[in-house]
Amino acid sequence: MSNTRKWRAKDRTTKPNSRQKRNGLFLDEHPACQACGEPSEETHHRLPADHPDRHEWKHMTALCRDCHVEVHR
């Protein structure tokens, strides 16, 4: 699995790229994990990486780290 807990624990850059900005804005609007209610930390894209609408908010979910790892299992 490419999204390991070790990778997720890395500090975020001080100069975020557009993906990090978009995901940060989404998490600001969705502060609670949509699966368990804990504070959200990551965004999950429900569409495949090559789908043109992948980054629309209606196709994204705010999740805590544990729930995001579980989704990818």
C-alpha positions in Angstrom: 0.0 0.0 0.0 1.4 3.4 -1.0 -0.4 5.3 1.8 1.4 4.0 4.9 1.1 5.5 8.3 4.8 6.4 8.3 4.3 8.5 5.1 1.2 10.1 6.6 3.1 11.1 9.8 5.6 13.3 7.8 5.4 17.0 8.4 3.6 19.0 5.7 5.5 21.5 3.6 5.5 25.2 4.6 4.7 26.0 0.9 1.7 23.8 0.0 1.1 22.9 -3.6 -2.4 23.2 -5.2 -3.5 19.7 -4.1 -2.6 20.4 -0.5 -4.4 23.8 -0.6 -7.5 22.2 -2.1 -7.5 19.4 0.4 -6.9 21.9 3.2 -9.8 24.0 2.2 -12.0 20.9 2.0 -10.9 19.9 5.5 -11.6 23.4 6.9 -15.2 23.0 5.7 -15.5 19.4 6.9 -13.8 19.3 10.3 -15.2 15.9 11.4 -14.5 12.5 9.9 -17.5 11.6 7.8 -17.2 7.9 8.9 -16.6 8.1 12.7 -17.0 11.7 13.8 -13.4 12.2 15.0 -11.5 15.2 13.8 -10.8 14.9 10.0 -7.2 14.9 8.9 -7.2 13.6 5.3 -9.3 13.8 2.2 -10.4 10.7 0.3 -11.2 10.9 -3.4 -14.0 8.4 -4.3 -13.3 8.6 -8.0 -10.2 7.0 -9.8 -7.1 9.2 -10.3 -7.7 9.6 -14.0 -11.3 10.8 -13.7 -11.8 14.4 -14.7 -14.2 15.2 -11.9 -12.0 13.6 -9.2 -11.3 16.9 -7.4 -14.9 18.2 -7.1 -15.9 18.4 -3.5 -19.0 16.2 -4.1 -16.7 13.3 -4.9 -14.5 13.8 -1.8 -14.8 12.6 1.8 -13.2 14.0 4.9 -11.7 11.2 7.0 -9.5 10.7 10.1 -6.2 8.8 9.4 -7.5 5.5 10.8 -10.7 5.5 8.6 -8.7 6.5 5.5 -6.3 3.6 6.0 -9.3 1.3 6.5 -10.9 2.6 3.3 -7.8 1.6 1.3 -7.5 -1.9 2.8 
